[in-house]
Amino acid sequence: MSRIILGVLLERAWRLAAVLAAACVLASCAKIEEVPPHLRPLPKDTMMLLGKKGMDAQAPIFIRIFKDESELEIWKQRDDGRFYHFKTYPICNWSGDLGPKIRQGDRQAPEGFYTVTREQMNPDSKFHLAMNLGYPNRFDKAHGRTGEFLMIHGKCKSAGCYAMTDALMEEIYAIARESFLGGSDSFQVHAFPFRMTAENMARFAAHEAYPFWRTLKEGYDYFELTRRLPTVAVCSRRYVVNVAMRNGDPAQLDPERSCPPFYRPKPEPFRPRPGEEIAEQRIVVPGVKMRSLANIGEGATRSGLTTTGSFGGSGGTGQPAMTLVPSR
């Protein structure tokens, strides 16, 4: 009960603060830079792009992260219940190597299926703005993995997080904030080592994390096919994706116990609406990417690469959040 009350109070506080901040900006009683970063309204061109793509600013969102490509995607749900690509942002920096986080201090950025609630949004981060990924999740805990405070945040230095630069993080934070104001209780973040195509899977087939990645690929493939979020449960200390039970909720399964009988509903493939090319257009935001194949080091040990970055000590070096180019 106390958690419900706290959530209601937080939502009311967010709504009031956002309305007051927006009203203040519109009334020119403050310059935009004088409004606290976590309350700044979405820029006009971002709102225009949402409109062109038929998206509601307060509709649910979904985030995907790809380490190898150093990219973070935001998807927005439309009125048909499917998710459509909004923007792809460059990840300025992330630490460690390809592969999941295992223990406190290994400086690995997490991989897996995570959930962010409004309580995990941090407007007072020393890295400008941040959202806690929720590591360790139920799967991580079942494997005894340790660590805490793994974030998506501003700046351009990382010790186990995904650093976006301040400018880009302000937009990402605002988009997430608006989804909460629209009534969402949480949103999903799926963090992958790379785009999980057949070619990339073959390329990394000898990696020690390959068995784990095969499970992540199930979630990747389901979303690629349907544009819906897969159900993700944990039992037998493993992820099970796109499953349903005749009795019970897969989300409530004991991660340590054997998986009970379940079935996989037949997925409904996504089919673009005729004449809506703009909704399918991929917008890629330009910016700095400190990590590349040259310094990730295919096959390197986890301890061999712990990049912390040298850019952005006071704010990062990202391009302005609203400079957009179409993907090719």
C-alpha positions as CSV (number, residue, x, y, z in Angstrom):
1,M,0.0,0.0,0.0
2,S,2.8,2.4,0.9
3,R,4.5,1.8,-2.4
4,I,1.2,2.6,-4.3
5,I,0.8,5.8,-2.3
6,L,4.4,6.8,-3.0
7,G,3.9,6.1,-6.7
8,V,0.8,8.3,-6.8
9,L,2.5,11.1,-5.0
10,L,5.6,10.9,-7.3
11,E,3.4,11.0,-10.3
12,R,1.5,14.0,-9.1
13,A,4.8,15.8,-8.2
14,W,6.2,15.0,-11.6
15,R,3.1,16.3,-13.4
16,L,3.0,19.5,-11.4
17,A,6.7,20.2,-11.8
18,A,6.6,19.5,-15.5
19,V,3.5,21.7,-16.1
20,L,5.0,24.6,-14.1
21,A,8.4,24.3,-15.9
22,A,6.7,24.2,-19.3
23,A,4.4,27.1,-18.5
24,C,7.4,29.1,-17.2
25,V,9.3,28.6,-20.4
26,L,6.3,29.4,-22.6
27,A,5.7,32.6,-20.6
28,S,9.4,33.5,-20.9
29,C,9.8,33.8,-17.2
30,A,13.0,31.7,-17.5
31,K,15.4,30.8,-20.2
32,I,15.4,27.1,-21.0
33,E,18.9,26.6,-19.5
34,E,17.5,28.0,-16.2
35,V,14.9,25.2,-15.9
36,P,16.3,22.1,-14.1
37,P,17.5,19.6,-16.7
38,H,15.1,16.9,-15.6
39,L,12.1,19.2,-16.1
40,R,13.0,20.7,-19.5
41,P,10.2,20.2,-22.0
42,L,10.8,18.3,-25.2
43,P,12.2,20.6,-27.9
44,K,9.9,21.8,-30.6
45,D,11.6,19.8,-33.4
46,T,11.3,16.6,-31.3
47,M,7.6,17.3,-30.8
48,M,7.2,17.9,-34.5
49,L,8.9,14.6,-35.3
50,L,6.6,12.7,-32.9
51,G,3.7,14.3,-34.7
52,K,5.0,13.3,-38.1
53,K,5.5,9.7,-37.0
54,G,2.0,9.6,-35.5
55,M,3.3,9.2,-32.0
56,D,2.0,10.5,-28.7
57,A,4.7,12.1,-26.5
58,Q,3.3,10.3,-23.5
59,A,2.8,6.9,-25.1
60,P,4.9,3.9,-23.7
61,I,8.5,3.6,-24.8
62,F,11.0,0.8,-25.3
63,I,14.8,1.1,-25.3
64,R,17.3,-1.2,-27.0
65,I,21.1,-0.9,-26.5
66,F,23.8,-2.4,-28.8
67,K,27.3,-2.4,-27.4
68,D,29.2,-3.3,-30.6
69,E,27.5,-0.6,-32.6
70,S,27.5,1.9,-29.6
71,E,23.9,2.7,-30.2
72,L,20.8,3.2,-28.1
73,E,17.3,3.1,-29.8
74,I,14.1,4.6,-28.5
75,W,10.8,3.0,-29.8
76,K,7.4,4.5,-29.2
77,Q,4.1,2.5,-29.0
78,R,1.4,3.7,-31.4
79,D,-2.4,3.2,-31.3
80,D,-2.1,-0.3,-32.9
81,G,-0.2,-1.5,-29.9
82,R,3.0,-2.0,-32.0
83,F,6.3,-0.1,-31.4
84,Y,7.8,2.1,-34.0
85,H,11.4,3.4,-34.2
86,F,11.7,7.0,-33.0
87,K,15.5,7.7,-32.9
88,T,18.8,6.0,-32.6
89,Y,21.3,7.8,-30.4
90,P,25.1,7.3,-30.2
91,I,26.5,5.9,-27.0
92,C,29.5,8.1,-26.2
93,N,31.1,5.5,-24.0
94,W,30.6,2.2,-22.2
95,S,33.1,0.2,-20.3
96,G,34.4,-3.4,-20.4
97,D,34.1,-5.8,-23.2
98,L,31.3,-7.7,-25.0
99,G,29.6,-10.0,-22.5
100,P,27.4,-9.6,-19.4
101,K,28.3,-8.1,-16.1
102,I,29.3,-10.7,-13.6
103,R,30.6,-9.1,-10.4
104,Q,31.0,-5.8,-8.6
105,G,34.2,-4.1,-9.8
106,D,34.5,-5.9,-13.2
107,R,33.6,-2.6,-14.9
108,Q,31.3,-4.5,-17.3
109,A,28.2,-2.8,-18.7
110,P,25.1,-5.1,-18.3
111,E,23.5,-7.2,-21.0
112,G,20.1,-8.7,-20.6
113,F,16.4,-7.8,-20.1
114,Y,15.8,-4.9,-17.6
115,T,13.0,-2.8,-16.3
116,V,13.1,0.9,-15.4
117,T,10.4,2.4,-13.1
118,R,9.9,6.0,-12.2
119,E,11.7,5.4,-8.9
120,Q,14.8,4.5,-10.9
121,M,15.0,7.9,-12.6
122,N,17.7,10.1,-11.0
123,P,17.4,13.8,-11.7
124,D,20.3,14.5,-9.2
125,S,23.0,12.3,-10.7
126,K,26.6,13.5,-10.7
127,F,26.5,12.4,-14.3
128,H,23.9,15.1,-15.1
129,L,20.8,12.8,-15.4
130,A,20.5,9.1,-15.1
131,M,18.2,6.1,-15.1
132,N,19.0,2.9,-13.1
133,L,18.8,-0.2,-15.3
134,G,17.8,-2.4,-12.4
135,Y,20.9,-4.6,-12.4
136,P,21.0,-7.2,-10.9
137,N,17.6,-8.4,-12.1
138,R,16.1,-11.8,-11.2
139,F,18.3,-13.7,-13.7
140,D,21.4,-12.0,-12.5
141,K,20.6,-12.7,-8.8
142,A,19.9,-16.4,-9.6
143,H,23.5,-16.5,-10.9
144,G,25.0,-14.8,-8.0
145,R,26.0,-11.7,-10.0
146,T,26.8,-8.6,-8.0
147,G,27.0,-4.9,-8.6
148,E,24.7,-1.9,-8.3
149,F,23.8,1.5,-9.7
150,L,24.4,0.5,-13.3
151,M,23.0,3.4,-15.3
152,I,22.2,5.1,-18.6
153,H,23.5,8.6,-17.8
154,G,25.1,11.8,-19.2
155,K,28.8,12.7,-19.5
156,C,31.1,10.6,-21.6
157,K,32.9,8.4,-19.1
158,S,31.7,5.0,-17.8
159,A,32.5,2.5,-15.1
160,G,30.0,-0.2,-16.0
161,C,27.3,2.2,-17.4
162,Y,26.2,3.6,-20.7
163,A,27.3,7.3,-21.1
164,M,25.3,9.4,-23.5
165,T,26.6,12.9,-23.1
166,D,24.5,15.5,-21.3
167,A,22.7,16.9,-24.3
168,L,21.5,13.6,-25.5
169,M,20.7,12.3,-22.0
170,E,18.4,15.3,-21.5
171,E,16.2,14.3,-24.4
172,I,16.3,10.6,-23.5
173,Y,15.3,11.4,-19.9
174,A,12.5,13.7,-21.1
175,I,11.1,11.1,-23.4
176,A,11.1,8.6,-20.5
177,R,9.6,11.2,-18.2
178,E,6.7,11.9,-20.6
179,S,5.9,8.2,-20.8
180,F,5.5,8.0,-17.1
181,L,3.3,11.1,-17.1
182,G,1.2,9.3,-19.7
183,G,0.5,6.5,-17.2
184,S,3.3,3.9,-17.8
185,D,4.5,2.2,-14.7
186,S,7.8,1.2,-16.3
187,F,9.6,0.6,-19.5
188,Q,11.8,-2.2,-20.8
189,V,15.5,-1.9,-21.7
190,H,17.0,-4.7,-23.7
191,A,20.8,-4.5,-23.7
192,F,22.5,-6.6,-26.4
193,P,26.2,-7.2,-27.2
194,F,25.5,-6.4,-30.9
195,R,22.6,-6.5,-33.4
196,M,21.8,-10.1,-33.2
197,T,21.7,-11.0,-36.9
198,A,22.6,-14.4,-38.1
199,E,25.9,-12.9,-39.4
200,N,26.9,-11.5,-36.1
201,M,25.9,-14.6,-34.2
202,A,28.2,-16.6,-36.5
203,R,31.0,-14.1,-36.1
204,F,30.9,-14.4,-32.3
205,A,30.1,-18.1,-32.2
206,A,33.4,-18.9,-30.3
207,H,32.8,-16.3,-27.6
208,E,32.4,-17.7,-24.0
209,A,29.1,-15.7,-23.7
210,Y,27.6,-17.3,-26.8
211,P,25.1,-19.6,-25.0
212,F,23.8,-16.7,-23.0
213,W,23.5,-14.6,-26.2
214,R,21.4,-17.2,-27.9
215,T,18.8,-16.6,-25.2
216,L,19.0,-12.9,-25.7
217,K,18.5,-13.4,-29.4
218,E,15.1,-15.0,-28.8
219,G,13.9,-11.6,-27.4
220,Y,15.6,-9.7,-30.2
221,D,14.0,-11.9,-32.9
222,Y,10.6,-11.7,-31.3
223,F,10.6,-7.9,-31.3
224,E,12.0,-7.7,-34.8
225,L,9.2,-10.0,-36.1
226,T,6.3,-8.5,-34.1
227,R,7.2,-5.0,-32.9
228,R,5.7,-6.1,-29.6
229,L,7.6,-6.6,-26.3
230,P,8.2,-10.3,-25.5
231,T,7.2,-11.7,-22.2
232,V,10.4,-12.5,-20.3
233,A,10.5,-14.9,-17.3
234,V,13.2,-16.6,-15.4
235,C,13.2,-20.2,-14.2
236,S,15.8,-22.9,-14.0
237,R,18.2,-20.0,-13.8
238,R,17.6,-19.0,-17.4
239,Y,15.6,-16.6,-19.4
240,V,12.5,-18.0,-21.1
241,V,11.1,-15.7,-23.8
242,N,7.6,-15.4,-25.2
243,V,6.0,-18.0,-23.0
244,A,2.6,-18.3,-21.4
245,M,1.1,-20.6,-18.7
246,R,-2.4,-22.0,-18.5
247,N,-2.3,-21.4,-14.8
248,G,-0.1,-18.7,-13.3
249,D,2.0,-15.7,-14.3
250,P,5.4,-16.4,-15.9
251,A,6.7,-13.2,-14.3
252,Q,6.2,-14.7,-10.9
253,L,8.2,-17.9,-11.5
254,D,11.0,-18.7,-9.0
255,P,14.3,-18.2,-10.9
256,E,15.9,-21.0,-8.9
257,R,13.2,-23.6,-9.5
258,S,12.7,-25.8,-12.6
259,C,10.5,-24.3,-15.3
260,P,6.9,-25.5,-15.2
261,P,5.0,-26.6,-18.3
262,F,4.4,-23.6,-20.6
263,Y,3.6,-22.9,-24.2
264,R,4.7,-20.3,-26.7
265,P,1.8,-18.3,-28.3
266,K,2.1,-18.0,-32.0
267,P,3.5,-14.5,-32.8
268,E,1.7,-12.1,-35.0
269,P,4.1,-10.6,-37.5
270,F,4.2,-6.8,-37.9
271,R,3.0,-5.4,-41.2
272,P,3.5,-1.7,-41.8
273,R,0.5,0.4,-42.6
274,P,0.2,1.4,-46.2
275,G,1.4,5.0,-46.9
276,E,3.1,5.5,-43.6
277,E,6.7,5.5,-44.7
278,I,7.5,8.3,-42.2
279,A,6.6,6.0,-39.3
280,E,9.2,3.5,-40.5
281,Q,11.9,6.0,-41.2
282,R,15.0,5.5,-39.1
283,I,16.4,8.7,-37.6
284,V,20.0,8.5,-36.5
285,V,21.4,11.2,-34.2
286,P,25.1,12.1,-34.9
287,G,27.6,12.2,-32.1
288,V,30.7,10.8,-30.5
289,K,31.3,7.1,-30.1
290,M,34.4,6.4,-28.0
291,R,34.1,2.6,-28.5
292,S,34.7,0.7,-31.7
293,L,35.8,-2.8,-32.8
294,A,39.4,-1.4,-32.7
295,N,39.3,-0.8,-29.0
296,I,36.6,-3.3,-27.9
297,G,39.0,-6.1,-28.9
298,E,37.2,-9.2,-30.1
299,G,38.0,-12.1,-27.8
300,A,39.6,-9.9,-25.2
301,T,39.3,-10.9,-21.6
302,R,36.9,-9.1,-19.4
303,S,39.7,-7.6,-17.3
304,G,41.7,-6.5,-20.4
305,L,39.5,-3.6,-21.4
306,T,38.1,-1.1,-18.9
307,T,37.7,2.1,-20.9
308,T,36.7,5.0,-18.8
309,G,37.0,7.6,-21.5
310,S,38.7,11.0,-21.5
311,F,36.0,13.2,-23.0
312,G,33.3,15.2,-21.3
313,G,34.6,15.7,-17.8
314,S,32.2,18.6,-17.4
315,G,29.5,17.7,-19.9
316,G,30.5,15.4,-22.7
317,T,31.1,16.1,-26.3
318,G,27.9,15.0,-28.0
319,Q,26.3,16.8,-30.8
320,P,23.2,18.8,-30.0
321,A,20.3,16.4,-29.3
322,M,18.2,17.6,-32.1
323,T,20.6,17.4,-35.0
324,L,19.1,14.6,-37.1
325,V,20.0,12.7,-40.2
326,P,18.1,9.9,-41.8
327,S,19.7,6.5,-41.7
328,R,20.9,4.8,-44.8
